[in-house]
Amino acid sequence: VSTQSTGGHDHMMRLQQHVLGREEMGVLNHGLGGLWAGVYMTFIIAPGERIKCLLQLQTDKRKEDRQFRGPVDVIRQSLKTGGIRQVFRGTLVTAIRDVPGSGLFYVLYAATINRYGDNSSSVMLAGGLGGMAMWLWGVPPDVLKTKYQTAPPGRYRSFLDVAPELYRKEGPGAFFKGFAPSGMRAFLANGVCLVVYDLVMQAWKRYFPLVSNNMTPIYSQ
């Protein structure tokens, strides 16, 4: 969960409230808000993750032996070798990871809050379960994305070419590599993040009511 995620979700919830003419939103409305949040996330995250992956692959201890000197150099070389498409390489598979995953996150989040209430413990549980569901969906496309984004230009025509090669070499388990640590991290990180987020939003509304008329905690129905 991030600023662009909560912002995208909030914008779609407000649009639905305006179109439907009612304030109360159900679980599926939150899911639609989550899908839109995933669109927000994709176009910000995709180029950043490509830069991060390329830099993390550099294992040379001496800086002068490394291909890239830093994030700006990754962008410069990518533009030089393949234009803007190289910078945004892997955006589609990032969308496949983040858009449905974000929708799942907010569906589980809203369903849990509806069932157990909006106290801090429930928000923690809801955020944790939502985060784990998001990564259960997201790990396979994330594996494909990382291999595609870090491959030399020309090795794969698209991220779809990565899947059969990976399956042949490592089997079906390779598509879920890293889910256990990612799931545990997602439970704690998303749960704590949303507890803090909702507490801050409630405090903001309490002490700055005139400024925050259009700001609502995520769990507001």
C-alpha positions in Angstrom: 0.0 0.0 0.0 1.3 3.4 -0.9 0.3 7.0 -1.5 -0.6 6.4 -5.1 -2.6 3.3 -4.1 -4.7 5.0 -1.4 -5.1 8.1 -3.6 -6.3 6.0 -6.6 -8.7 4.1 -4.5 -10.1 7.2 -2.9 -10.6 8.9 -6.3 -12.5 6.0 -7.7 -14.6 5.7 -4.6 -15.6 9.4 -4.9 -16.4 8.9 -8.6 -18.7 6.0 -7.8 -20.4 7.9 -5.0 -21.0 10.8 -7.5 -22.3 8.5 -10.3 -24.4 6.2 -8.0 -25.7 9.1 -5.9 -25.1 7.5 -2.6 -22.3 7.6 0.1 -22.5 4.0 1.2 -20.1 1.7 -0.8 -19.9 -2.1 -0.8 -17.1 -4.6 -1.0 -17.2 -4.7 -4.8 -17.1 -0.9 -5.0 -13.9 -1.0 -2.9 -12.6 -3.7 -5.3 -13.2 -1.4 -8.3 -11.4 1.4 -6.4 -8.5 -1.1 -5.9 -8.4 -1.8 -9.6 -8.1 1.9 -10.4 -5.5 2.2 -7.6 -3.5 -0.5 -9.4 -3.5 1.6 -12.6 -2.0 4.5 -10.6 0.6 2.3 -9.2 1.7 0.7 -12.5 2.8 3.8 -14.3 4.8 5.1 -11.4 6.3 1.8 -10.2 7.1 0.1 -13.6 10.1 2.3 -14.6 11.3 2.6 -11.1 11.4 -1.2 -10.6 13.2 -1.6 -13.9 15.9 0.8 -12.7 16.1 -0.9 -9.3 16.4 -4.4 -10.8 19.2 -3.4 -13.2 21.2 -1.7 -10.4 20.7 -4.7 -8.0 22.1 -7.1 -10.6 25.5 -5.3 -10.6 27.8 -7.4 -8.5 31.1 -5.7 -9.3 32.7 -4.3 -6.2 34.6 -1.6 -8.1 32.4 1.2 -9.3 34.4 1.6 -12.5 33.6 -2.0 -13.5 29.8 -1.5 -13.2 27.7 -0.9 -16.3 25.5 1.7 -14.6 26.7 4.4 -12.3 23.3 5.1 -10.8 19.6 5.5 -11.6 20.1 8.5 -13.9 22.7 6.5 -15.9 20.2 3.6 -16.3 17.7 6.0 -17.8 20.3 7.5 -20.1 21.5 4.2 -21.4 18.0 2.8 -21.8 16.9 5.9 -23.8 20.1 5.5 -25.9 19.6 1.8 -26.7 15.8 1.6 -27.1 14.1 4.9 -26.5 11.3 5.5 -24.0 10.1 1.9 -24.5 13.2 0.6 -22.8 12.6 2.8 -19.8 9.0 1.5 -19.5 9.9 -2.1 -20.4 7.7 -4.5 -18.4 4.8 -2.1 -17.8 2.2 -4.5 -19.1 3.3 -7.4 -16.8 3.5 -4.9 -13.9 -0.1 -4.0 -14.7 -1.0 -7.7 -14.6 0.6 -7.9 -11.2 -0.7 -4.7 -9.7 -4.1 -4.0 -11.1 -5.9 -7.3 -10.1 -3.7 -7.6 -7.1 -4.8 -4.2 -5.8 -8.4 -5.1 -6.5 -8.0 -8.2 -4.4 -6.4 -6.2 -1.6 -9.3 -3.8 -1.2 -11.9 -6.5 -1.6 -10.4 -8.5 1.3 -9.8 -5.3 3.2 -13.4 -4.1 3.0 -14.8 -7.6 3.6 -12.8 -8.0 6.8 -13.7 -4.5 8.1 -17.4 -5.2 7.4 -17.2 -8.5 9.3 -15.1 -7.4 12.3 -15.5 -3.6 12.5 -13.2 -0.7 12.0 -11.1 -0.8 15.2 -7.3 -0.9 15.0 -7.0 -4.7 15.4 -9.5 -5.3 12.6 -7.7 -2.8 10.4 -4.4 -4.5 11.1 -5.9 -7.9 10.2 -7.6 -6.6 7.1 -4.5 -4.9 5.8 -2.5 -8.0 6.5 -4.9 -10.4 4.7 -5.3 -8.0 1.8 -1.5 -7.7 1.5 -1.0 -11.5 1.4 -3.8 -11.9 -1.2 -2.2 -9.3 -3.3 1.1 -11.0 -3.3 -0.4 -14.5 -3.8 -1.7 -13.1 -7.1 1.3 -11.0 -7.7 4.3 -13.3 -7.2 4.1 -15.2 -10.6 3.9 -12.0 -12.7 6.5 -10.4 -10.5 8.9 -13.3 -11.3 8.3 -12.9 -15.0 8.6 -9.1 -14.8 12.0 -9.3 -13.1 13.5 -11.7 -15.5 12.1 -9.8 -18.5 13.2 -6.4 -17.3 16.7 -7.5 -16.5 17.3 -9.6 -19.6 19.6 -8.2 -22.4 17.7 -6.4 -25.2 16.5 -8.9 -27.8 16.5 -12.0 -25.6 12.7 -12.0 -25.2 10.1 -10.6 -27.5 7.7 -10.1 -24.6 7.4 -11.2 -21.0 5.3 -14.2 -22.2 8.5 -15.7 -23.7 9.9 -15.9 -20.2 7.2 -18.3 -18.8 7.9 -21.5 -21.0 11.7 -21.1 -20.5 11.3 -20.8 -16.7 8.9 -23.7 -16.5 11.3 -26.0 -18.5 14.3 -25.1 -16.4 12.8 -24.9 -12.9 9.2 -26.3 -12.9 6.0 -24.7 -11.6 7.4 -23.9 -8.2 9.6 -21.2 -9.8 6.6 -19.0 -10.4 5.9 -18.7 -6.7 9.5 -18.3 -5.6 9.8 -15.9 -2.8 6.1 -15.9 -1.8 6.7 -17.0 1.8 8.9 -14.0 2.8 6.9 -11.6 0.6 3.6 -12.8 2.2 4.9 -12.4 5.7 6.3 -8.9 4.9 3.1 -7.9 3.2 1.0 -8.9 6.2 3.0 -6.9 8.7 3.8 -3.9 6.4 0.3 -3.4 5.0 -1.4 -4.0 8.4 0.8 -1.5 10.2 0.7 1.0 7.3 -3.1 1.1 7.2 -3.5 1.3 11.0 -1.3 4.4 11.0 -2.9 5.8 7.8 -6.4 5.6 9.2 -5.4 7.0 12.6 -3.7 9.9 10.9 -6.8 10.5 8.7 -9.1 10.4 11.7 -6.9 12.9 13.6 -6.7 15.2 10.6 -10.5 15.2 10.2 -10.8 15.9 13.9 -8.4 18.8 14.2 -8.8 20.2 10.6 -12.4 19.6 9.8 -12.7 22.5 7.2 -9.7 21.3 5.3 -10.6 17.6 5.4 -14.3 17.6 4.3 -13.3 15.6 1.2 -10.9 13.2 3.0 -12.1 9.9 4.5 -10.4 6.9 6.0 -10.2 3.9 3.7 -12.7 1.8 5.7 -15.4 4.4 5.6 -18.6 2.9 4.0 
